Amino acid sequence: MDQLLQHLLNGLLLGSTYSLLGIGLTLVFGLMNVVNFAHGEFYTLGAYGTFAALVGASVNFFLAIPLAIAGGALVGAVCERLLLRPLRGASIDTTMLVMIGLWIALQNGELLAWGGVAKSVPTPFSTAPVVLGPVSVSRLRIFVFVVSVLLIVGAHLLLTRTRLGRAMRATFQDRETAALMGVSIERIHTVTFAFGAAMAAAGGALLGPVFLLYPSMGDLAAQKAFSVVILGGLGNFVGAALGGVLLGVAEELGAGYVSSGYRDAVGFVIIVLMLLVRPSGLFARAERVG
Amino acid sequence: MRRVAIGLCLVVAMLLGATVPPAWAQGDPIKIGVIQPLSGPVAASGNYIRMGAEIARDWVNARGGVLGRPVQLLIEDNKSDPKEAATAAEKLIVRDKVPVIVGAWGSSMTLAAMPKLEEYGVPMIVETSSAATITKRGNPWVFRISPPSEMEAVGLEKYMKDLGIKQADFLAVNTDWGRGSVTAFGDLLKRSGSTVGTVEFMEQAATDMNAQITKVKAGSADTLFLTTSVEQITLVLKQAQEQRLSRKVITTGGSSSPSQLIKQAGPAAEGSMHILFFLPWFPDAMPDGKLAKAFVDEWTKRGHPFEGLTEGFRGHDGVMTAVEGLKGAGKPDPKAVRDALWNVSLMGVNGPIKFEKDGPAGKESGQSKPSIFIVQIKDGKIALPAFAAKK
């Protein structure tokens, strides 16, 4: 029983970060119809951004994270302006190829800038775990969990409750009409992509200190993000949030009770089953809500 | 006056001769291929080995090179990926025509590159890989200077009583190395009257090992054998501390870089024990103390991180073995180098290197018998465990 509780807690903590990763990806796909293969690189960028701010510029830990997220958003905005804007109206395959190119370029750029040796980010949290009855968890992971949930809820509110969010959804539902209503289409495209990139960077900024930093760290993150998006339904915000937690818990229980050697396989088995039964995703609705 | 002029000319000529680098008889450098993980999840180790290999190259060249020609290293990145290791081997052999290769760190990467060695007939010095199968497959182009897991287990056997293990769990990377190590150390436990508890695996790139740790924690073993790269060891130790797992931890494979663990895992690394093949903290304890000391000094002089030394020496020993092979062959020809490798006998940083036959008769691979050590992290420093110090 104690073991099950610890597994569930581990799964929840892990899943919340998967959700954060999945949301950025699903937004960019759902709203812009762009499959962002470079998503994992924005994650890496966020992690190294925190490291650079902390170690390079000696910024406070709690300030370094928002700085890294802002950095990710900025790089995302620049990529959108330079790479995606000229391709407006191009087919999804073309933008996909460009995104794969961006992925390779960014990853090798990071390798060039930081070298291949892993780095660890110092944190102000004590390494002594918080003990809750039979289970225990590190302080840093609680912080990461709380911030992830706040970011997910914040992103949802931004999309559903603000003028900007409405403009974003309107633009991608019907470009021309939105433009006629006075929405600046080009600006919305840039903002949306930057927003997706910022979510990935937030994931990296939060998880970098939990794990280790190396240039190819984004590959695993992107793989999980894609799994979450498929699980939750392409372009579905709530689906990604719940899908992330589901994937985290499934992996954890699979590793705990089936076989740790097949940990990643458990996640994919669920995805395959889901695609067979509900090909549009667990939480797909008739209309994409973004 | 004339005499003075001639004398001056001679002096000038001597000075010039002293400053100009040695003139190579045939000019062209002799190429040695090196395949290492320079990027990807296990990149730290590969980069340290590259640094060690470069020291060996510079030392050889400062002493006049090999066969009167300078040594050039062609270093390829296998990206911590077996597929890339095979591609790198093919590229070095076909395009660069190297007579000998040093590589390829991980057992899965080495195993992936091995068929290329046989296909083209080029020998490879295996500097790190631990899986038994590497020298058992009947590939006569493989010469291993690192110990297979079985040899490590035998090295640990004499301490089994002092360690007092009743039951041990295993957490290993899901590769040929990790799986081979579980078998080898599992056999050791059974031989010594201990039992094997939970056996768990993790993917090479995995970062969250909490599920495995929770499962290990549910058992009642007293020791945990941990086999993976320093990156994952760091994460496992940190996550084990978060879950309050209390086990005596012993890492195998020699890639644990305890100094890096102290830096990156901090108090989580306290008390852990590590099987190593080089003790840069105590160079005098090595078979050739003078060479070990010189290597540590050169490494430090170049500004390389101290924590890389426990991997870096492999690069040095690998390249030195290749150079000895070239010397014995008398020409940079792969087949001649292969034949010569059977007769090399040199002193590496780890100790004496000499190949014995291993594997199916007629198609044997070469296996050297390296020195094996064990250290413990105590009060944030590296120490010899009490039982190892007295022996």
Interface residues (C-beta under 8 A of the other chain):
Chain A: D2 Q3 Q6 H7 N10 G11 L13 L14 L111 G115 G116 V117 A118 S120 T127 P129 V131 S136 V137 S138 R141 F211 L212 Y214 P215 S216 M217 D219 L220 E251 E252 L253 G254 A255 G256 S259 S260 G261 R263 D264
Chain B: P37 L38 S39 G40 P41 A43 A44 G46 N47 K79 S80 N174 E200 F201 M202 E203 A205 A206 T207 D208 N210 A211 Q212 T214 K215 K217 A218 E231 T234 L235 K238 Q241 E242 Q243 R244 K263 Q264 G266 P267 A268
